[in-house]
Amino acid sequence: MKFLLSVALLVMSNITVGQSLGKERVDRLRQAVVRVFIEDKPVGTGFFVTNDGIITCWHVIESALLQGRGIQKKITIEFTDGYRVEIAGFAPTAIFKEGRFDAVSNDYCLMVTKGVTQHKVVPLKLGNFDRIEEGELVYTCGYPFGIEQQFISTGILS
């Protein structure tokens, strides 16, 4: 949930109800948001926050990891045009407790790409949770459950 809210907060400033995101913002989202794969199976969404750093939900990649000891299965990301990049490592934000990561309250993780990507990357800026209020308009973009088609949708924060 935090991940989807993060994506939504990236694009909502200066947008009023009934106003379009516009082609420029939609294109920026489509270039920054990627589909995440584990062993070539689509599992979810991530988005670039730096030229080689992608944020995703911890629960999306948890099955590829060997309890706190690194990547056990191959993780890749895919851009909308099908270009894929392998993930070299991760920096979990969850707290390591009793031999496992507790992702209940910290369901996000920063992944780092392997080598320099040959693809144009447009990092998104993280939003500020301190300024958002219930009832505000939010946008999401991604591949929930690894679906093939990237989508952008709108809603009201509850």
C-alpha positions as CSV (number, residue, x, y, z in Angstrom):
1,M,0.0,0.0,0.0
2,K,2.8,2.4,0.8
3,F,4.3,1.7,-2.6
4,L,1.1,2.6,-4.5
5,L,0.6,5.7,-2.3
6,S,4.2,6.7,-3.0
7,V,3.7,6.5,-6.8
8,A,0.4,8.4,-6.4
9,L,2.1,11.2,-4.4
10,L,4.7,11.6,-7.1
11,V,2.3,13.2,-9.5
12,M,-0.5,14.8,-7.6
13,S,0.9,18.3,-6.9
14,N,-0.7,21.1,-8.7
15,I,-3.5,18.9,-10.1
16,T,-7.1,19.7,-9.4
17,V,-10.2,17.5,-9.6
18,G,-11.2,17.0,-13.2
19,Q,-7.8,18.0,-14.5
20,S,-5.8,15.7,-16.7
21,L,-2.3,14.5,-15.8
22,G,-1.3,15.6,-19.3
23,K,0.9,13.8,-21.9
24,E,4.2,14.9,-20.3
25,R,3.4,13.5,-16.9
26,V,1.9,10.3,-18.3
27,D,5.0,9.8,-20.4
28,R,7.3,10.4,-17.4
29,L,5.4,7.9,-15.4
30,R,5.5,5.3,-18.1
31,Q,9.3,5.7,-18.4
32,A,9.9,5.5,-14.7
33,V,7.6,2.6,-13.7
34,V,8.8,-0.9,-14.5
35,R,7.5,-4.5,-14.2
36,V,9.4,-6.7,-11.8
37,F,10.2,-10.4,-12.6
38,I,11.5,-13.2,-10.4
39,E,12.9,-16.0,-12.5
40,D,11.2,-14.6,-15.6
41,K,7.8,-14.7,-13.9
42,P,6.1,-11.2,-13.6
43,V,5.4,-10.4,-9.9
44,G,4.7,-6.7,-9.5
45,T,5.8,-3.1,-10.0
46,G,8.7,-0.9,-9.2
47,F,9.8,2.7,-10.1
48,F,13.1,4.5,-10.5
49,V,14.1,7.0,-7.9
50,T,17.7,7.3,-9.1
51,N,19.3,6.3,-12.4
52,D,20.1,2.8,-11.0
53,G,17.8,2.6,-8.0
54,I,14.2,1.2,-8.1
55,I,11.8,1.1,-5.3
56,T,9.3,-1.8,-5.0
57,C,7.3,-3.5,-2.3
58,W,9.1,-5.9,-0.1
59,H,6.4,-8.5,-0.6
60,V,7.0,-8.4,-4.3
61,I,10.6,-9.6,-4.1
62,E,10.7,-11.4,-0.8
63,S,10.3,-14.8,-2.4
64,A,13.6,-14.3,-4.4
65,L,15.7,-13.7,-1.3
66,L,17.4,-16.0,1.1
67,Q,16.5,-14.8,4.5
68,G,18.7,-11.7,4.9
69,R,21.7,-13.2,2.9
70,G,21.0,-11.8,-0.5
71,I,19.4,-12.6,-3.8
72,Q,18.7,-16.3,-4.3
73,K,16.6,-16.1,-7.5
74,K,17.1,-13.9,-10.5
75,I,15.3,-10.6,-10.3
76,T,14.9,-8.4,-13.4
77,I,12.9,-5.3,-14.3
78,E,11.2,-4.6,-17.6
79,F,10.5,-1.2,-19.3
80,T,7.3,-0.7,-21.3
81,D,9.2,-1.4,-24.5
82,G,10.3,-4.8,-23.3
83,Y,14.0,-3.9,-22.4
84,R,15.1,-5.8,-19.3
85,V,17.8,-5.1,-16.7
86,E,19.0,-7.5,-14.0
87,I,18.9,-6.5,-10.4
88,A,22.3,-6.7,-8.6
89,G,21.3,-6.2,-5.0
90,F,18.8,-4.7,-2.6
91,A,18.7,-2.5,0.4
92,P,15.7,-3.6,2.5
93,T,14.1,-0.9,4.6
94,A,12.4,-3.5,6.8
95,I,13.8,-4.3,10.2
96,F,15.7,-7.6,10.5
97,K,14.1,-9.5,13.5
98,E,14.5,-13.1,14.6
99,G,16.2,-14.3,11.5
100,R,13.8,-12.6,9.0
101,F,12.8,-9.2,7.8
102,D,9.6,-7.8,9.4
103,A,7.9,-6.2,6.4
104,V,4.6,-5.7,8.1
105,S,5.1,-2.0,8.7
106,N,7.9,-1.3,6.1
107,D,6.7,-2.9,2.9
108,Y,9.2,-1.3,0.5
109,C,12.7,-2.0,-0.7
110,L,15.3,-0.3,-2.8
111,M,16.8,-2.4,-5.6
112,V,20.0,-1.6,-7.6
113,T,20.4,-2.5,-11.2
114,K,23.3,-4.6,-12.4
115,G,25.7,-2.4,-14.4
116,V,24.6,0.8,-16.2
117,T,21.3,0.6,-18.0
118,Q,21.4,1.4,-21.7
119,H,17.8,2.6,-21.4
120,K,16.6,6.1,-20.8
121,V,15.7,6.4,-17.1
122,V,13.5,9.1,-15.7
123,P,13.6,8.9,-11.9
124,L,10.5,10.1,-10.0
125,K,10.6,12.3,-6.9
126,L,9.2,10.9,-3.8
127,G,6.1,12.6,-2.3
128,N,5.7,14.1,1.1
129,F,3.3,12.1,3.3
130,D,3.1,15.0,5.8
131,R,1.2,17.2,3.3
132,I,-1.4,14.7,2.1
133,E,-4.9,14.6,3.5
134,E,-7.8,12.1,3.3
135,G,-10.1,12.9,0.4
136,E,-7.3,14.1,-1.9
137,L,-7.0,13.0,-5.5
138,V,-4.3,10.4,-6.1
139,Y,-2.9,8.6,-9.2
140,T,-1.3,5.2,-9.4
141,C,0.7,3.6,-12.2
142,G,2.0,0.0,-12.4
143,Y,1.6,-3.7,-13.0
144,P,-0.3,-5.1,-10.0
145,F,0.3,-8.8,-9.7
146,G,2.7,-8.5,-12.7
147,I,-0.1,-8.0,-15.3
148,E,1.2,-7.4,-18.8
149,Q,-0.3,-4.0,-19.5
150,Q,0.9,-1.0,-17.5
151,F,-2.0,1.2,-16.4
152,I,-2.6,4.6,-14.8
153,S,-5.7,5.1,-12.6
154,T,-7.1,7.7,-10.3
155,G,-8.8,7.6,-6.9
156,I,-9.5,9.4,-3.7
157,L,-7.3,8.8,-0.7
158,S,-9.3,7.2,2.1
